[in-house]
Amino acid sequence: MKFFSKKIILIILLPLVFILQYYFFKFGVIEPMVKGINIDIVDGDYVRDLDKFTMKLNDTVTLSSGEYVVIPSYAKSPKIWFKVLDNDGVLKIEGKKVTSLKEGISSIAIMKDTRVLKKINIRVIDPKVENLTVDISNSLNFVGDTADIEGSIEVDYDKFKQKEKIEYKSTNENVLKIDDNKITAVGVGDASIIVDAGEKKEYFDYSIKARIKNINVKNNINLIVGEKKNLNVSVETSPKELKHDKVKYQIISNNKTISIDNKGNIVALKRGVEKVKVICQNKSKIITVNVSNKPISDQKIKNLEVLYNKLEDKMIIYFIWDFMEEVYDYDIYINKNYTNFELLHSVKVDNIDKKVRATLEVSTKDLEHISLYVVGKKEDKTSKISDIVDIKIDNKDINQNEESIEDKKVNNIHYEIVNSNLNIYWDDIGIDDCYYSLYIKDNLSLDDGFVLYESNIKDNFLSIYIDNENYDFDFYVISSKDGIYSIQSDSINIKN
């Protein structure tokens, strides 16, 4: 009877035990067994090796525990979590997210309570760029130019799915702009392209200019000697109205016909033809400058000198004046005793010289005064008249003993410079009612020889204002009376 009672109790308790353990597992009162658990990385850039994972510095990956088995199967899923097993500071974990903080190796485990179910090693590296190669397909010189840019790198560890990034930057996006690895020159100026691949950087410097479409200037310029003119060059760019380099000017033929400054201002120096090259960046244009002499009607006989010798009833007059270019015929006019001017003599020049000379004989009978001038002739036109020379006829006995100016010489010519004034002095020649004339030669000018600077000077002094920093002058003084000249002074030089 007792045996049957125990048996009945077991029959009743066994189902109760099975029912209780089922609910204990079901509601987590009893922890189940875990089989087949594993640690894997399911998101992020990593490399799986045989004994570890490798990830990049400052990257984040997501961990997974895989598909594990819970025994019994009806048990409540156990609480498992991830933990960094060391304190080296290589990794940081937040939930399933692991972030690499510095290079090194660290271990991560799946924990159940305080028990390690599984662990793995993770190595953190910072791939080093060993070589950076950049290819830019075209040159970039002008606004509108484009080029493709492509960089490639070599690293010391290249197994990651995501390769090292290359960043392209422009230091001035108003000049160079980068879009989808394409560089476009959008404006005028200087800019650099920076190719950044971490430790390796490459710099490409550019100076972008406007493309010159056309240089607008007249093909032929006609000037008269002494005339000044600006070329008025305008430059057309593509696209329009962009800033361009300064226009430059170059005289090609160098006949010394003109001078030109860096602003395109031309001065016509002498008759002839000159070729001028107008340059702006990579564009140029050659123009022709034609220089002709002034019309004869606008020119004047210069530096007329009249010397004479009195005889008993006549006068030998010596004429000297500057040759007028391309004028070979000259007329000398005389006015006797304040009447009308009349033609005295015509001079024809055969040989070109810097001076024209003529010697004439004039009767002085019944003459008290004569006036003389010279005029140039070309075809049917005449020049302006020279300065008029007046001669007072003195019919006294030429044998009377009186001092002659012809035997006198202007002496002791000297100078001083006060501020910008050149003060010139000389000794009195000792002849009453005489005049002095100053002749100057500018050694820096293209003109040759002395020219009359000022005449009819009564004093033994003349002041000249000098408005240039650089100068080189020769000058002398001569005296005259009644058309008769003294011996000229010695010439002296002054320069700075």
Rosetta blueprint (number, residue, H / E / L):
1 M L
2 K H
3 F H
4 F H
5 S H
6 K H
7 K H
8 I H
9 I H
10 L H
11 I H
12 I H
13 L H
14 L H
15 P H
16 L H
17 V H
18 F H
19 I H
20 L H
21 Q H
22 Y H
23 Y H
24 F H
25 F H
26 K H
27 F L
28 G L
29 V L
30 I L
31 E L
32 P L
33 M E
34 V E
35 K E
36 G L
37 I L
38 N L
39 I L
40 D E
41 I E
42 V E
43 D E
44 G L
45 D L
46 Y E
47 V E
48 R E
49 D L
50 L L
51 D L
52 K E
53 F E
54 T E
55 M E
56 K E
57 L L
58 N L
59 D L
60 T E
61 V E
62 T E
63 L E
64 S E
65 S L
66 G L
67 E L
68 Y L
69 V E
70 V E
71 I E
72 P L
73 S L
74 Y L
75 A L
76 K L
77 S L
78 P L
79 K L
80 I E
81 W E
82 F E
83 K E
84 V E
85 L L
86 D L
87 N L
88 D L
89 G L
90 V L
91 L E
92 K E
93 I E
94 E E
95 G L
96 K L
97 K E
98 V E
99 T E
100 S E
101 L L
102 K L
103 E L
104 G E
105 I E
106 S E
107 S E
108 I E
109 A E
110 I E
111 M E
112 K E
113 D L
114 T L
115 R E
116 V E
117 L E
118 K E
119 K E
120 I E
121 N E
122 I E
123 R E
124 V E
125 I E
126 D L
127 P L
128 K L
129 V E
130 E E
131 N E
132 L E
133 T E
134 V E
135 D E
136 I E
137 S L
138 N L
139 S L
140 L L
141 N L
142 F E
143 V L
144 G L
145 D L
146 T E
147 A E
148 D E
149 I E
150 E E
151 G E
152 S E
153 I E
154 E E
155 V E
156 D L
157 Y L
158 D L
159 K L
160 F L
161 K L
162 Q L
163 K L
164 E L
165 K L
166 I L
167 E E
168 Y E
169 K E
170 S E
171 T L
172 N L
173 E L
174 N L
175 V L
176 L E
177 K E
178 I E
179 D E
180 D L
181 N L
182 K E
183 I E
184 T E
185 A E
186 V L
187 G L
188 V L
189 G E
190 D E
191 A E
192 S E
193 I E
194 I E
195 V E
196 D E
197 A E
198 G L
199 E L
200 K E
201 K E
202 E E
203 Y E
204 F E
205 D E
206 Y E
207 S E
208 I E
209 K E
210 A L
211 R E
212 I E
213 K E
214 N E
215 I E
216 N E
217 V L
218 K L
219 N L
220 N E
221 I E
222 N E
223 L E
224 I E
225 V L
226 G L
227 E L
228 K E
229 K E
230 N E
231 L L
232 N L
233 V L
234 S E
235 V E
236 E E
237 T E
238 S E
239 P L
240 K L
241 E L
242 L L
243 K L
244 H L
245 D L
246 K L
247 V L
248 K E
249 Y E
250 Q E
251 I E
252 I L
253 S L
254 N L
255 N L
256 K L
257 T L
258 I E
259 S E
260 I E
261 D L
262 N L
263 K L
264 G L
265 N E
266 I E
267 V E
268 A E
269 L L
270 K L
271 R L
272 G E
273 V E
274 E E
275 K E
276 V E
277 K E
278 V E
279 I E
280 C E
281 Q L
282 N L
283 K E
284 S E
285 K E
286 I E
287 I E
288 T E
289 V E
290 N E
291 V E
292 S E
293 N L
294 K L
295 P L
296 I H
297 S H
298 D H
299 Q L
300 K E
301 I L
302 K L
303 N L
304 L L
305 E E
306 V E
307 L E
308 Y E
309 N E
310 K E
311 L L
312 E L
313 D L
314 K E
315 M E
316 I E
317 I E
318 Y E
319 F E
320 I E
321 W E
322 D E
323 F L
324 M L
325 E L
326 E L
327 V L
328 Y L
329 D E
330 Y E
331 D E
332 I E
333 Y E
334 I E
335 N E
336 K E
337 N L
338 Y L
339 T L
340 N L
341 F E
342 E E
343 L E
344 L E
345 H E
346 S E
347 V E
348 K E
349 V L
350 D L
351 N L
352 I L
353 D L
354 K L
355 K E
356 V E
357 R E
358 A E
359 T E
360 L E
361 E E
362 V E
363 S E
364 T L
365 K L
366 D L
367 L L
368 E L
369 H E
370 I E
371 S E
372 L E
373 Y E
374 V E
375 V E
376 G E
377 K E
378 K E
379 E L
380 D L
381 K E
382 T E
383 S L
384 K E
385 I L
386 S L
387 D L
388 I L
389 V E
390 D E
391 I E
392 K E
393 I L
394 D L
395 N L
396 K L
397 D L
398 I L
399 N L
400 Q L
401 N L
402 E L
403 E L
404 S L
405 I H
406 E H
407 D H
408 K L
409 K E
410 V L
411 N L
412 N L
413 I L
414 H E
415 Y E
416 E E
417 I E
418 V E
419 N L
420 S L
421 N E
422 L E
423 N E
424 I E
425 Y E
426 W L
427 D L
428 D L
429 I L
430 G L
431 I L
432 D L
433 D L
434 C L
435 Y E
436 Y E
437 S E
438 L E
439 Y E
440 I E
441 K E
442 D E
443 N L
444 L L
445 S L
446 L L
447 D L
448 D L
449 G L
450 F L
451 V E
452 L E
453 Y E
454 E E
455 S E
456 N E
457 I E
458 K L
459 D L
460 N L
461 F E
462 L E
463 S E
464 I E
465 Y E
466 I L
467 D L
468 N L
469 E L
470 N L
471 Y L
472 D E
473 F E
474 D E
475 F E
476 Y E
477 V E
478 I E
479 S E
480 S E
481 K E
482 D L
483 G L
484 I E
485 Y E
486 S L
487 I E
488 Q L
489 S L
490 D L
491 S L
492 I E
493 N E
494 I E
495 K E
496 N L
